[in-house]
């Protein structure tokens, strides 16, 4: 493709073929992948690359200077916005063609060559854009657009464009009536990737920096058209765009800037009422749409606290009824409900339950306990609102059951792989099903690191190698498939939630072809750079490096949590022994089983002996001797496996041996002792009664599934 390359030359010692400009703001991991893909794509094109750092706080500028010494770095002392930052590099660019590209993009190896060839063959074209994909493989509609004239914007705002996407009358905003695989002349393309002719830029001047983040691409395309140039959508090549990364940290500000940009564009270009819909009506519609967007976002954010508030109302109502039945003090109830529920909601907010830990059973439990303590204190010091301590106790106990309980139910439902839960809530579960795509070395290294993750977040079902490698059937006990054609069958058969690309040696062209062909699959696609420190997904970066253990606070080191764990062990063991001993005695008398001593190492490495019964395999009563050991305080329901006795001591081995363990809940076979140790440390750090309940239930489900498979 690059033989006799017409784009590898310099004109008059000054002008080169291509200048690439990237504006970066706090997206270091995305920027690294973008630069890697760009460097591959321009390897045989005479080029220069600019990175304008908009005063990032994540060390992006220092990283680019160190990792990509050939890139021209412009470090702005302030955030100038997209247009202002691009103008800094435009003033220095020497290319005959100039590409404005976002840092959260990945380009194919042929992207620049294909579009440069097109522009050379179409001298009337002032700009061209390619096919842009979302991370799920769908077309990003903004890659080809019409100008938001009053009629076009009106059809978009009131929803006609969404109702009739195939209509040339109503679907003009995103040109949804056009074939996405055909080259088309369009009015505007996306600012996430614009390849511009230098001659056109010199004619119309720099971008309008009054547009801070949105609208500058529409404005630039409008000015290109007004200067007599044409703009084309060229789907012969494609990129992937992880949309919204730079602005995701402030979604409300993002929406404000978006609608402000729409208003500014209309005022600038459609001030005259040349259309039969006056421009002032469009301004009103934009403001109404902005208000609706803010309200919609606020309602979505309020769903979680509203559900908890509903359950807290139920708990308090039941508590008041139990205390004062048959009379119900409605007037006092409303005041107490307002105060007590507000305290519980504030505790949940401070624990991050409505931000990063929405389904965290442990954090929800801690928040409810904190609220219970504060509300209990109120009954002592503020008699006018603390009308009953029993009400607070009853309501607190019910909240401990309901608030963490519904979160655990959702997580366990997703674990059971029910189709409805799997597709809608699977991304919130403890483990996400995934397949890895990459060469053998990268896939093996990535699989090993994912398996060592302390939260066991991924269940890797298969590894797909692009090309055959002799004698390889499994990697890290994971089945291996050869050939990218297997991917789509695996997505359906294994109900895969995520496809993770090890991009070190996998061509971006092959990767984007897979994403493009999976448009209709409900799958997320993620990338892992060569450092294997992060997983890059849809506007998110997930760190997979080891947790810094020296700075961790271990809950099970504190007396209160050890007391809670011991109390629950004692209560549950007492109930089981009380209910099970008569049945076990009858079974033993009928079978005549003999006892044999089994030695375990307990807390602080003290050995003890449990007499178990031989021949009892397959009978549930075989666990009763261990239940008795739990009742006596020698074991626990959840802890390290008692059969393991590592020679080296560690903090995690201050735990009592367990009837079951966290590593069994993760279903991770053949873990090394170091990996088991990390899981135990994770358990000690994140302990809660509900975490124990999750582990016990998941292991019980796994045991049932194992018995079903053995019967089959």
N, C-alpha and C positions, 0 to 999 in steps of 0.2 A: 504493500500500500504506500510505503514511503520512498520507493525507489524514484530517482530523479525528482526529488521533492521540490516543487516550485516555491515553497515558502521558506527555504533555507538560504537566505541571502540578505545582504545589507545594501541599502541604497545611499550613495554619497557618504558612506562612512557614518551616517547619522541615524537614518530611519531603519527600523527593523520590521519584521513581519507582524508580530503580535505582542501587544502589551496586555497583561492580565492584572486586574486590580481586585483585591479582596479587602473588604472592610470588616474588621473583627472587633467584637466586644464580648469578653468573658465567655469564649467558646473554644478554649484551647484544644480540647480533645477532638472536637469536630474539625477545627482548623488543621490539625495535623493530618487527618485523613484526607481532607480536601487537597492539601498541598502535595501529598504523596500521589494521589490520583492525577493531579494536574501535571506533575513532573513526568509521570509516565506518558501522558498524552501529548506533551510538547517536546518529547525527547529529540525528534528530528525536525523541529520547527524553530526558526530563529525567533527568540522570545525574550521577554523580561517579565518578572513577576513582582508586583508591589503588594505588600501587606500594610494597610493603614490600621494601626491599633488605636481604638477610640478610648484611650485611658482605661484599659481593662484592669480589673483587680485580681485576676487569676494567674498573673505572671505570663500572659500570652506573648508580650513583647520580648521578654528575656528568653522565652522558649524558642520563638522563631529565630532570634539572633543566634542561639546556640545550635539548634537542630537543623536549620535551613540557611546556611551562610550565604548561599547564592541568591536569596530573596532580598529585595530592596525593602527594608523596613522603615516605615514612617510612623513614629510614635507621637500621637497627638496628646498634648497636656490636658485636654478636656474632650468630652464627648460631643463631637460636632454633628452627630446624626449621620445617616447614610449618605445623603447628598453632599454635605460639607466635607466629609472624609474622602469620598470619591474624588472630589474636586482637587484635593491636595495632590493626589497621584496623577490625575488627568493633566495637571500643569507640567508634569515632568515626563509623561509617557511619550515615547518616540515611535510607537508602532503604527503601521499603516492600518491595522485593525486593532480595536481595543475591546477587551472583554471585561464586563462588570459581572462578578460572580460572588455569590454568598459563601461564607465560610462553612455553612452546614450543608454542603453539597458533595457529591461524588460524581466524577465524570468518567465516561468510557474512554478507552484508549484511542478511539477514532473520532471523538467528539469535535475537537478543534479542526482536525484535517478536513472532516466532512463539511463543516460550516464554512471554513475558509474557501474551500473549493466552490461551494455554492455562491458565495459572495463574489468570487472572481468571475464566475460564469454569469452573474446577474449584476452588471454595473449600476443598474437603477436602484439596487437595494441599499438602503442606508443602514439597516439592522436586520438581524436574523436571530431567531431563538429555536431551540430544539424541543423535543418531547421531554417533559419533566414529570417524574414519577414521585408519588408519595411513598413512604416506607412500606406500605402494604401492597405496592405494585399498581395502584390505581393512578389514573391521569390527574395531575394537578391542574385544575381547570384554569388557573391564572396564567398558564403558559401561552395562551392565545385569547385575546380579548378585543372587545370593541370599546370605543370611548364612551364614558357614562354621560351621554347626552340626556336631556330630560326624559325622553321616552324610554331609552335603554335602562337608565337608572330607575325609572318608575316601575318597569316590569320586574326588575330585580328586587326592589324594596317591598312591593306588595305580594311577591311570591309567584307571579305568572311565569317567570323564567324557570322556576323549579317544577311547576305543574306541567309545563309544555316545553321540555328541553329540546325536542326535535323540531320545534317551530322556528322558522326563520324570522317570524314577526316578534315572538316573545323570547327566544333563546339567544338573542344577540350579545348579551352581557359577556358570557363565556363561550360564545360560538358553539354551543353544544349540538347544533344541528349539522356541523361539519364532521367529516370522517377524520378521526384522530390520527389515521395512518397516511393521510394525503397532505402533500405540500400545499399550503394555502397562503394567499396574501391576506394579512390581517391588519388591524389598526394599532394593536398594542401587544407587547409580549411582557413576560415577567422580569422584574428587576433582579430576581435571583440568578438569572443567566441571560445576559444581553451581549451579543457580539455586534459591535458597532464599527462602521467604516470611519476611519480617522478623518476623512475629508468632510463627512457629514458633521462630525463633532466640531471641527474647526469652523464650520459654517454657522452652527446654532449656538455654540458656546457651552459653558459648563452647566451642570445640573442646577436647578433652583433650590438653594439651601433653605428656603422658607418651608419646604417640606422636610420635616425632621426624620421620619422613619417610613412613612407610607405615602404613596401618590407621586413620588418623584419619577418613577418609571413611566407612569401614564403621562405625566407632564412632558417628559423627554420624548416619548413616542409621538405625542401630539405636535411637538415642535419639529420633529424630524419630518412628519407628514406635511406640516405647513411649509417646510422648506423645499418640498417637491420630491422627497425620497419615498421609497416603498419599504415596507416591513414584511418579513416572511416568517411563517412557522414551518420548520423543516424537521419532520419526525424521523428522518433517516438515521438519526443518532439520538441518544437520550442520556439524561443524568438523573440522579436521585436527589431529592431535596428534603432534608429533615426540617420541615417548616416550623418557624416560630421559636427556635432555640434562644436567640439573642434577647427576645422580649418575654420569655415565659415567666421570668421572675416577678413581673409586675403586670398581670393580665388586665387589670382595670385601666392602668395607664396606657397599655397597648391599645385597648378599645377606644380610649379617648383620642389617641393620636390618629387612629385609623379613620374615625368619623370626622375629625378635624381636617384631615387631609382631603377627604371627599368634599367637604364644604369649601376648602380653599381652591380645589380644582374647578369646581362649578363656578365660583366667584371669578376665577381668573379667566376661564375660557368660554363660559356661557352666560356672561353677565347680561348680554343683550337678549331680549325675549324674541329670538328668531323662530323658536319652535312654538307649537300651539299649546304646549304645557309651559307656563312661565317658570323661570329659574327659581323664583322665590318659593314656589310650591315644592320644588325639589329640595331646597334648603330645609324647609319644614319637615319634609319626609325623612331627610337624613337625620335630623335631630330626634324625630320620633323613633326611627330605627335604632339610633344609638341608645335611647332610653330603654327600649325593649331589650336590647342586648345586655345592658347593665342589669336589668331586672331578672332576665333569664339566668345570667351568671350567678346573681345573688341567690336565686331560688335553688339552683343546683348545689351551691355551696351549703345551703341551709338544710338540705335533705337529711344529712347525717345527724346534726344536733337536734332537728325536729323529731326524728325517730327516737333518739334517746330521751328527749323531753316527754314524748308521749308515754314511753315506758316508765319514766320517773313519776309522771302523773298517775299512772296505774298503780305503781308501788305505794305512793303516798295515800291514794284513795283507799286501797286495801288496808293499809296500816291504820288509818283513821277509823275505818269501819270496824276493824278488829278491836280497837281500843274503846270506842264510844258507842258501838251498836247497842240499841237500835237508833239512837239519836245521832245525827250527823251534823257537826258544827260547820256549816258552809261558810259563814263569814270569817271565822278564824282559819279555816282550811285555805282560803284563797290567799291570805297574807302569808301563811306558813309555806304554802306551795311556791309562791313567788321567791321567798328568801332562800329556802332550802334547795330548790331546784337550780336557782341561779348559782349558788355556791358549788353544787355538783358540776354544772356546766363549765364554770370557770376552771375548776380543777381538771376537767377533761381537756379544755383548751390548753392549759399550761403544760399538760402531759403530751401535747402534740397529737391528740387523738383525731382531730379534725384537719390535720395537715398531712404529715408523713406517715402516721401510724393509725390509719382509720380502722383497720381490723386487728390491731394489737390487743390481744386478750390481757397480757401482762400490764400494759400501760393503763388500760381501762380499769382493771382491778385496783391498781395503785391509786388512780384518780378517785374512784368511788370510796376507797378507804380513807383518803385524805378528806374528802367531803363529809364522810361520816364522823370523823373526829371533830371537824370544825362545827358541824351542825349539833353534835352532842355537847360541845362546849357552850354553844348558844343557849341551850336549855338550862344551863347552870347560871349564866351571867345576865341573860336577858329574859326575865320571867314573862314579860308581856307578850313575847312571840314564841317562847319555848314552853308550849302548853302541855307537852307530854314527851318524856324521854323514851317511853315505849314506842311511840309513833316513829321517832327518829331511828330507833333500833330496828323495828320491823321494816321500815322503808329502806334503810341501809342494807339489810340482809336481802331484801327482794331485788334491790338494784345490783347487788353483788351477783345475784343469780341471772338477772335479765340482761343487763348491759354487756358484760363480757360474754354472756351465754349466746346471744344472737350472733355475735361476731364469730364465736367458735363454731356454731352451726353452719354458717356460710362457708367457713374455711374447710370444714369436714365434708360438706356437700360437694365442694369443688374437688376435694381429694377422692371422692367416690366416682369421679369421672362421669357424672350424669350430664347428658348432652346440654340441657338448658343451663345448668350451673357452669358447665365446663366452658361454654362459649361466652357467657355473660360475666361470670365471676372468677374464671380460672386464673386471670392475671393477678387476682388478689390472694390466691391460695399460697400455702407455704412453699409448694413445689410447682414449677411450671414445666410442662413437657416440651422438649426441644430436640432438634437434630442439629448436628454440627456439619458444616460443609467446608472442606479445605484439604490440603495435602496431609500426608500421614504424620509428619513431624509436628506441624502446627496443631492438628486435631488432637494428637496424643497429649501435647503440652496443655492445651486448653481443657480437655476432658479431665486431666489430672487436677488442674487448678479449680475447676468447677466442683469437683467432688470433694475437695478440701475446704470448700466454703463453709464457714461456721453456721450459716443459716440453712444449708442444704437446699438452696432455692431452685435448683434445676434438676429435673429428671430427664437425663439424656437418653433418648430411645434408640438413636442410630447415628452413625457417622457415614457421610457420603464423601467418597474420594472422587475427584473429577476424572482421574485417569487410573487405569489398572496398576496395582502394585502386587507382585506375586507373593503368594503365601500368607496374605493378611485377611483373616476372617473376623477378628475382633480386635479392638483397641480398648484397654482398660475395662475389659469384660463387656464392652458395648458392641453390638453387631455392626459390621462394616459392609457398605454397599458401594459398588463401583459404577460410576457413570451418573451424570447429573439428571438423566431421564428418570431415575428412581425417586426423585424428590417429591413429585406430585402424588405418586402412589403412597408414599410414606406420610404425607400431610393428612390424607384421608384415613388411612389405616390406623395410624397411631394417634389420631386426634391431636396433632401437634399444634402448640400455641405459638412457638417461636422457632425461627430458623436463624442460627448464629453462624455467620461467615468468619472463618479465620482468614483474614485478607492478606496475610503475609505474602503468599505466592499465588493466590487465586486471582486471575485477571478480572478487572472490574467489568469488562464487557460480558463475561459469562455470568457474573453475579447479577448484573442488571437485567440480563435476559431471563433469569430465573424469577426475579421479582416481577418483571413485566408480565410473565406468563401465569402468575399466581394472583391476578387481580381479584378473582372471585372467591379466593380462600380467606377465611378469617384468621390470618396468621400475621404476626409481627416479624419483621426482618431486622436483625441487628448485626453489627460489625464489631470485630475485635481487632485492634491494631496489633502490630508486630510485638509491641512491648507486653501485651496480654495483661495490662493493668486495669483496663476498663472494658465495658461492653457499651457500645454506642447504639442507641435505639431512637425511636421517634421522639425527637426533642428531649432526650434524656441521656444522662451518662451514669452508668452503674459501676461502681468500683468493685473489683474482685480481689484486690490484694489482701494479704493477711491483716487481721485486726491487731492494732498495737496493744499487746497484752499487758504491758507494764503499767498502763494508765487505766485499766478497767477496774470498776468497783464491783465486787462479787457479792450479790445479795445474800447468798447462802453462807457468807462469813458473818453476817449480822445475827444477833441473838433472836430478833423478832421473827425473821424468816425461817430460821432453824426451828423455832418453837411452832410456827404455823405448819411447817412440813411434818414435824413429829406428831402434832396433834391430829392432822388429817390421816396420817398413817395409822395412828392408834384407833381412831374412830372407825375407819373403813375396815381395818383388820378385825376389830371386835365384831362388827356387823357380819362379816363373812364367816368368821369362826362360829358365831352364834347360830347362824342359819345352816352352815354346812356340816358341822361335826356329826349330827345324827345320821345324815346320809353317808358320810365317809365311814363311820363305824360299821354301818350295815354292809357297805362295799368291801371293807377289809375282812369282815367275818366271812363273807361269801367267798372271797378270793384267797384268803390266807396268805397274804403277802408278808415278806420279811423286811425288816428295817436294816438299812446299811448306813454307816456314818459317812458323811460328806463334809470335808473341811473347807471353810471359806475364810477369806481375810476381810475383816470389817473395818470400821472407822479407826483411824490412827494405826492401821496395820495389825490390829489384834485379831488373832485367829479364833474361830469358834466352829463348832460341829453341829450340823443339822442331820437328824436321822430321817432319811427318806426311804420310801418303800420300793423295793425292786419289783419289776414286772408291772408297774403302774403306768407305763407309757400309754398314752391315748386316753387316760382317765383324768378328768379335771381335778380330782381329789389329790393327784400327785403334787399339786402346788401347796396343799395345806401345811406341810411342815415349814415351808418358807413363809407362809402367811403367819404362822405361829412365831417364827423368828422376827417378823416385822412387828408383831404385837409386843414382843419382849424388847424391841429396840435394837436388835442386832442387824436388821436389814431395813430396806425401804421399798415402797412400791416402784419408785423410779430411781435409778442410780447406775453406777458402772456394773457391767456384767460380773457376777461373783466368780465365774470360772477364770477370769483374767487376773494375773498377778505380775504386773511389770516390776522389774527390778528397781527401776529408778523411782524416787518419790516425787510427788508434785502436789500442787495445791488441790487439783481435782480429786486426788485420792483421799482427801479428808471426808469424802462422801461415803455413806454406807453402801454396800453392795445392793443392787436392785433386783426386783422381780422381773423388771424389764428396763430398757435403757433407751436413751435418745438416739443412739446409732441404729437401733433396730427400727425406730420410727422413721428414720430417713431412708430405710431400705437400701442402704449403701453396702454392698457386699465387699468382702476382702479389704476392709480398711486397715491401713497400717496403724501401729500403736500411736504414732504421732498424730494421725488424723482423728483417732478415737479421743486422744487427749484434748484436741481442740474442741471437739463436740462437747466434752464434759465441761470445759471451761466456759463455753457458750451457755450451757445449761445453768451453771452456777451464777453467771452474770444476769441471765434473763429469767430466773426462777419466778414462778407464781403458781398458785394452786391450779389455775386453769391450764398452765403449760403442762403440769403433771397429767391433768385430765385429758388434754389433747394427745399426749404420748400414749397413755393407756388405751384410749379409744382407737387411735390409729393402729396400734399394735394388735388390738383385738380384731379390727377389720382385716388387717394383713393376715392374721392367723386363720380367719374364716375363709378368705380368698385362697390361701395356701391349701387348706383342706379340700375346697371345691376343686382346685386344679388337680390335686392328687386323686380325687375320686374320678375325675374325667380321664 
